[in-house]
């Protein structure tokens, strides 16, 4: 079983949820049927991982501090 990476923000969590319910596969097939090369999921996830977004400031504000503390504690 693959080890999941820590999320970087709301976009990463949303991408995980879409992958879990297989919505990413459906979005890719719809995009290809409409003639697009990519569904845009990765770009959307990157945009939603922006640390300046309010949702990331509220729910993911201590995540960077936790990672720094883990590195310092060994």
Secondary structure, 3 states (H helix, E strand, C coil): CCCCCCCCCHHHHHHHHHHHCCHHHHHHHHHHHCCCCCCCHHHHHHHHCCCCCHHHHHHCCCHHHHHHHHHHHC
